[in-house]
Amino acid sequence: MPHKCARCGRVYDDGDIQILKGCSFCGGKKFYYIATKNIETRDKNEIKDLIYNNIQSDIQLDNLDTLNEIERFHKKNKKNFKNIIDDREIESIKVIDDGSYQLDLDILMRRDELIIEKKDGSYALHMPSLFKYKKKE
Amino acid sequence: MSAWSSIKEKFWSFISKIFGDKKVKIGIYGPPNAGKTTLANKIIKDWTGEELNGVSEIPHETRRVLRKKDISIDVGKSSLKLDIVDTPGLATKLDYHDFLKYDLEEDEAKIRAKEAAEGVIEAIRWLDDLDGVLLVMDATESPYTQVNITVIGNMEARKLPLLIVANKIDLPTAKPLKIMEAFPQHTVIPISALKGENIETLYKSIYDHFR
């Protein structure tokens, strides 16, 4: 995947040794990927695949030769994958103690509903937030 | 709202639509103590002469969303009408112990932490109702924080126009270039909201970006 210098915008090919040394033009040391849509989709699949491999170690990444095979594998395990993600992301607010809170900004921004984990480990669902939120003018 | 003012507002919004005088609702977001309220006050003072809210060195001074309507900013011969929404600081951890060092009593600090947590949720709820966001960062701090990266990622997913403000450039340790390097896909405007440095560039960028 090609890299672009964050400071001057010069583009380097994937694996260019100059990326490690810093930009030859401006000396910048930060680069970001330039990804086409196809590359991004393929990468996502690869990341998913790595997660699956961690879950089910009997299937190795090397054994999957083509993207079609990866896709077929995803379809088969779709349900399994969804459950794992859902189990990991539950509470948006965690009450650690009186006056100490931990907020998951990502979940708060993506979901309307508030799920609070109390300090005893129990969960509270904030009912009004489970219904469509409508701001009054 | 009385019936008369409601009719008046509808009439003016109708007139605005006909003559193309567009109004945009801009939210000021960012981590605590980045200077969000100082910037909101500066914008409002420059264009209306008023002030919106108090500022303090104690984090989470703004714990409710505050809104100032109908601020008209002039850039050259054109103008843009804004509603400015100042929001509480976004944070992932709110611990009352952090407030005790500012000479707050324990009870007071616990209430502050609770209100600040509610403030974060209120600020996030407002995102659905905005046309654009000014994301204020403290240029003396590292921009690679969970808050900055999460907020930018979410704004990009929402396709909400975003302008990054690198604040506090009047301080000798400020490094606005670091913010530019961290988020090269966005426009970054270095300013000092307190001293008013480069504020004209910000007004021009607001006009170009959110029009």
Interface residues (C-beta under 8 A of the other chain):
Chain A: K4 A6 R7 G9 G28 K30 Y32 I93 I96 D98 G99 S100 Y101 Q102 L103 D104 L105 D106 L108 M109 R110 L114 Y133 K135
Chain B: L90 A91 T92 K93 L94 D95 Y96 H97 E106 A109 K110 A113 K114 A117 V120 I121 I124 R125 W126 L127 D128 D129 Q146 V147 T150 V151 G153 N154 M180 E181 A182 P184 Q185
